[in-house]
Amino acid sequence: MTRIMVGIVIAAVAVTLAYVFEAPNSLGAHPFWDQQVLVIGAGIGAILGLISLPLPNVARIGGFLALTVLAYLAASWGKETFAASYAEDAFAGRIWYFGWFATVAAATAFLFSLATPKKALPR
């Protein structure tokens, strides 16, 4: 139970710092919804982190790291394509928008997984 609370606190502190320093805006999120993705994405990420607790450490940490990178790449692609189409490619705009929710959710779950390692089995 203690490791779950530590994971939640570390993830909450990281999201709060990202909110204060406007990290999503700096990394490419639209200024209109850059704070919104933090609040909603962090909640989803905390739930994903709690659901993944029974999985092994390597699967949780590696999986959420890979999801974070893939979601960020998708959001970046959506932003570039949406901007190149002069805001006419609605699909790319949705990828950009929802890609940021996925990025924050996966990053929050990744931080939660780092902070809540399972104890190794005794040999």
C-alpha atoms as an extended CHARMM CRD file, in Angstrom:
* protein
*
       123  EXT
         1         1  MET       CA              0.0000000000        0.0000000000        0.0000000000  PROA      1               0.0000000000
         2         2  THR       CA              2.8620000000        2.3730000000        0.7720000000  PROA      2               0.0000000000
         3         3  ARG       CA              4.4190000000        1.9060000000       -2.6550000000  PROA      3               0.0000000000
         4         4  ILE       CA              1.1120000000        2.8160000000       -4.2860000000  PROA      4               0.0000000000
         5         5  MET       CA              0.8910000000        6.0370000000       -2.2960000000  PROA      5               0.0000000000
         6         6  VAL       CA              4.5080000000        6.9050000000       -3.1580000000  PROA      6               0.0000000000
         7         7  GLY       CA              3.7800000000        6.3010000000       -6.8450000000  PROA      7               0.0000000000
         8         8  ILE       CA              0.6920000000        8.4850000000       -6.7570000000  PROA      8               0.0000000000
         9         9  VAL       CA              2.5540000000       11.3010000000       -4.9770000000  PROA      9               0.0000000000
        10        10  ILE       CA              5.4970000000       11.2040000000       -7.4030000000  PROA      10              0.0000000000
        11        11  ALA       CA              3.2040000000       11.1860000000      -10.4380000000  PROA      11              0.0000000000
        12        12  ALA       CA              1.1260000000       14.0330000000       -8.9550000000  PROA      12              0.0000000000
        13        13  VAL       CA              4.2270000000       16.1300000000       -8.2540000000  PROA      13              0.0000000000
        14        14  ALA       CA              5.5050000000       15.5590000000      -11.8010000000  PROA      14              0.0000000000
        15        15  VAL       CA              2.1680000000       16.5640000000      -13.3210000000  PROA      15              0.0000000000
        16        16  THR       CA              1.9670000000       19.6220000000      -11.0620000000  PROA      16              0.0000000000
        17        17  LEU       CA              5.4400000000       20.7250000000      -12.1350000000  PROA      17              0.0000000000
        18        18  ALA       CA              4.5150000000       20.1870000000      -15.7800000000  PROA      18              0.0000000000
        19        19  TYR       CA              1.3880000000       22.2770000000      -15.1930000000  PROA      19              0.0000000000
        20        20  VAL       CA              3.2750000000       25.1160000000      -13.5030000000  PROA      20              0.0000000000
        21        21  PHE       CA              6.0260000000       25.2490000000      -16.1150000000  PROA      21              0.0000000000
        22        22  GLU       CA              3.6040000000       24.6730000000      -19.0350000000  PROA      22              0.0000000000
        23        23  ALA       CA              5.5830000000       21.7180000000      -20.3360000000  PROA      23              0.0000000000
        24        24  PRO       CA              3.0080000000       20.5190000000      -22.9090000000  PROA      24              0.0000000000
        25        25  ASN       CA              2.9350000000       23.9500000000      -24.5270000000  PROA      25              0.0000000000
        26        26  SER       CA              6.7260000000       23.9580000000      -24.7370000000  PROA      26              0.0000000000
        27        27  LEU       CA              6.7290000000       20.4650000000      -26.2610000000  PROA      27              0.0000000000
        28        28  GLY       CA              4.1370000000       21.1980000000      -28.9420000000  PROA      28              0.0000000000
        29        29  ALA       CA              0.6280000000       21.0640000000      -27.5220000000  PROA      29              0.0000000000
        30        30  HSD       CA             -1.8040000000       23.7570000000      -28.5840000000  PROA      30              0.0000000000
        31        31  PRO       CA             -1.8600000000       26.6330000000      -26.0580000000  PROA      31              0.0000000000
        32        32  PHE       CA             -5.6630000000       26.4700000000      -25.8380000000  PROA      32              0.0000000000
        33        33  TRP       CA             -5.7420000000       22.9330000000      -24.3820000000  PROA      33              0.0000000000
        34        34  ASP       CA             -2.2180000000       22.3340000000      -23.0850000000  PROA      34              0.0000000000
        35        35  GLN       CA             -3.3220000000       22.4180000000      -19.4210000000  PROA      35              0.0000000000
        36        36  GLN       CA             -6.4370000000       20.3530000000      -20.1170000000  PROA      36              0.0000000000
        37        37  VAL       CA             -4.4000000000       17.4070000000      -21.3940000000  PROA      37              0.0000000000
        38        38  LEU       CA             -2.4250000000       17.3580000000      -18.1450000000  PROA      38              0.0000000000
        39        39  VAL       CA             -5.4590000000       17.1200000000      -15.9080000000  PROA      39              0.0000000000
        40        40  ILE       CA             -7.3520000000       14.5150000000      -17.9140000000  PROA      40              0.0000000000
        41        41  GLY       CA             -4.2880000000       12.5710000000      -19.0890000000  PROA      41              0.0000000000
        42        42  ALA       CA             -2.8820000000       12.3280000000      -15.5610000000  PROA      42              0.0000000000
        43        43  GLY       CA             -6.1230000000       10.8360000000      -14.2860000000  PROA      43              0.0000000000
        44        44  ILE       CA             -6.1590000000        8.2520000000      -17.0390000000  PROA      44              0.0000000000
        45        45  GLY       CA             -2.4690000000        7.5060000000      -16.4540000000  PROA      45              0.0000000000
        46        46  ALA       CA             -3.0060000000        6.9750000000      -12.7310000000  PROA      46              0.0000000000
        47        47  ILE       CA             -5.7670000000        4.4720000000      -13.4600000000  PROA      47              0.0000000000
        48        48  LEU       CA             -3.5640000000        2.6810000000      -16.0160000000  PROA      48              0.0000000000
        49        49  GLY       CA             -0.7220000000        2.5800000000      -13.4980000000  PROA      49              0.0000000000
        50        50  LEU       CA             -2.9550000000        1.0310000000      -10.8430000000  PROA      50              0.0000000000
        51        51  ILE       CA             -4.3890000000       -1.5210000000      -13.2580000000  PROA      51              0.0000000000
        52        52  SER       CA             -0.9020000000       -2.5690000000      -14.3750000000  PROA      52              0.0000000000
        53        53  LEU       CA              0.4190000000       -3.2820000000      -10.8610000000  PROA      53              0.0000000000
        54        54  PRO       CA              0.1500000000       -7.0920000000      -11.1890000000  PROA      54              0.0000000000
        55        55  LEU       CA              2.4260000000       -7.0590000000      -14.2620000000  PROA      55              0.0000000000
        56        56  PRO       CA              6.1980000000       -7.5490000000      -13.9510000000  PROA      56              0.0000000000
        57        57  ASN       CA              8.3830000000       -4.4500000000      -13.5840000000  PROA      57              0.0000000000
        58        58  VAL       CA              9.9880000000       -4.7810000000      -17.0090000000  PROA      58              0.0000000000
        59        59  ALA       CA              6.6330000000       -5.0740000000      -18.7700000000  PROA      59              0.0000000000
        60        60  ARG       CA              5.1390000000       -2.0930000000      -16.9540000000  PROA      60              0.0000000000
        61        61  ILE       CA              8.1100000000        0.2480000000      -17.2310000000  PROA      61              0.0000000000
        62        62  GLY       CA              9.1010000000       -0.7310000000      -20.7740000000  PROA      62              0.0000000000
        63        63  GLY       CA              5.5430000000       -0.7940000000      -22.0200000000  PROA      63              0.0000000000
        64        64  PHE       CA              4.6430000000        2.6330000000      -20.6910000000  PROA      64              0.0000000000
        65        65  LEU       CA              7.9240000000        4.1090000000      -21.9030000000  PROA      65              0.0000000000
        66        66  ALA       CA              7.2440000000        2.7720000000      -25.3990000000  PROA      66              0.0000000000
        67        67  LEU       CA              3.6640000000        4.0700000000      -25.2830000000  PROA      67              0.0000000000
        68        68  THR       CA              4.8930000000        7.4970000000      -24.1880000000  PROA      68              0.0000000000
        69        69  VAL       CA              7.3230000000        7.7320000000      -27.0840000000  PROA      69              0.0000000000
        70        70  LEU       CA              4.8050000000        6.4430000000      -29.6380000000  PROA      70              0.0000000000
        71        71  ALA       CA              2.0670000000        8.7720000000      -28.4090000000  PROA      71              0.0000000000
        72        72  TYR       CA              4.4000000000       11.7670000000      -28.5340000000  PROA      72              0.0000000000
        73        73  LEU       CA              5.4900000000       10.8540000000      -32.0680000000  PROA      73              0.0000000000
        74        74  ALA       CA              1.8510000000       10.5280000000      -33.1210000000  PROA      74              0.0000000000
        75        75  ALA       CA              0.9820000000       13.9030000000      -31.5690000000  PROA      75              0.0000000000
        76        76  SER       CA              3.9670000000       15.5260000000      -33.2830000000  PROA      76              0.0000000000
        77        77  TRP       CA              2.9880000000       14.0110000000      -36.6230000000  PROA      77              0.0000000000
        78        78  GLY       CA             -0.5760000000       15.2340000000      -36.1500000000  PROA      78              0.0000000000
        79        79  LYS       CA              0.6010000000       18.7410000000      -35.3520000000  PROA      79              0.0000000000
        80        80  GLU       CA              2.9240000000       18.9450000000      -38.3620000000  PROA      80              0.0000000000
        81        81  THR       CA              0.3330000000       17.5170000000      -40.7490000000  PROA      81              0.0000000000
        82        82  PHE       CA             -2.4450000000       19.7120000000      -39.3770000000  PROA      82              0.0000000000
        83        83  ALA       CA             -0.3070000000       22.8290000000      -39.7010000000  PROA      83              0.0000000000
        84        84  ALA       CA              0.8730000000       21.8900000000      -43.2010000000  PROA      84              0.0000000000
        85        85  SER       CA             -2.7490000000       21.4980000000      -44.3310000000  PROA      85              0.0000000000
        86        86  TYR       CA             -3.5990000000       25.0090000000      -43.0890000000  PROA      86              0.0000000000
        87        87  ALA       CA             -5.9750000000       23.5180000000      -40.4880000000  PROA      87              0.0000000000
        88        88  GLU       CA             -8.0410000000       21.5890000000      -43.0320000000  PROA      88              0.0000000000
        89        89  ASP       CA             -6.9610000000       18.0360000000      -42.1730000000  PROA      89              0.0000000000
        90        90  ALA       CA             -9.3790000000       17.2120000000      -39.3620000000  PROA      90              0.0000000000
        91        91  PHE       CA             -7.9550000000       13.7120000000      -38.8750000000  PROA      91              0.0000000000
        92        92  ALA       CA             -4.4730000000       15.0940000000      -38.2250000000  PROA      92              0.0000000000
        93        93  GLY       CA             -5.9550000000       17.6020000000      -35.7900000000  PROA      93              0.0000000000
        94        94  ARG       CA             -7.6250000000       14.7980000000      -33.8560000000  PROA      94              0.0000000000
        95        95  ILE       CA             -4.3800000000       12.8150000000      -33.8030000000  PROA      95              0.0000000000
        96        96  TRP       CA             -2.6130000000       15.8880000000      -32.4440000000  PROA      96              0.0000000000
        97        97  TYR       CA             -5.3090000000       16.4670000000      -29.7970000000  PROA      97              0.0000000000
        98        98  PHE       CA             -5.7960000000       12.8990000000      -28.6030000000  PROA      98              0.0000000000
        99        99  GLY       CA             -2.0960000000       12.1230000000      -29.0140000000  PROA      99              0.0000000000
       100       100  TRP       CA             -1.3800000000       14.5850000000      -26.2430000000  PROA      100             0.0000000000
       101       101  PHE       CA             -3.8720000000       12.9100000000      -23.9270000000  PROA      101             0.0000000000
       102       102  ALA       CA             -2.2060000000        9.5760000000      -24.6730000000  PROA      102             0.0000000000
       103       103  THR       CA              1.2550000000       11.0800000000      -24.1330000000  PROA      103             0.0000000000
       104       104  VAL       CA              0.4030000000       12.4750000000      -20.7190000000  PROA      104             0.0000000000
       105       105  ALA       CA             -1.4690000000        9.3160000000      -19.6830000000  PROA      105             0.0000000000
       106       106  ALA       CA              1.4040000000        7.0440000000      -20.6980000000  PROA      106             0.0000000000
       107       107  ALA       CA              4.0190000000        9.3200000000      -19.1110000000  PROA      107             0.0000000000
       108       108  THR       CA              2.0610000000        9.4330000000      -15.8510000000  PROA      108             0.0000000000
       109       109  ALA       CA              1.6970000000        5.6510000000      -15.8400000000  PROA      109             0.0000000000
       110       110  PHE       CA              5.4290000000        5.3610000000      -16.6120000000  PROA      110             0.0000000000
       111       111  LEU       CA              6.3600000000        7.5620000000      -13.6440000000  PROA      111             0.0000000000
       112       112  PHE       CA              3.9380000000        5.6450000000      -11.4450000000  PROA      112             0.0000000000
       113       113  SER       CA              5.5350000000        2.3690000000      -12.5700000000  PROA      113             0.0000000000
       114       114  LEU       CA              9.0260000000        3.6580000000      -11.8300000000  PROA      114             0.0000000000
       115       115  ALA       CA              7.9640000000        4.6670000000       -8.3360000000  PROA      115             0.0000000000
       116       116  THR       CA              6.1640000000        1.3950000000       -7.5200000000  PROA      116             0.0000000000
       117       117  PRO       CA              8.6020000000       -1.4280000000       -8.2550000000  PROA      117             0.0000000000
       118       118  LYS       CA              7.7210000000       -4.9080000000       -7.1530000000  PROA      118             0.0000000000
       119       119  LYS       CA             10.1110000000       -6.5310000000       -4.7660000000  PROA      119             0.0000000000
       120       120  ALA       CA             12.2810000000       -9.1790000000       -6.3480000000  PROA      120             0.0000000000
       121       121  LEU       CA             11.4490000000      -12.7380000000       -5.4240000000  PROA      121             0.0000000000
       122       122  PRO       CA             13.8450000000      -14.2950000000       -2.8960000000  PROA      122             0.0000000000
       123       123  ARG       CA             16.1930000000      -16.8740000000       -4.3220000000  PROA      123             0.0000000000
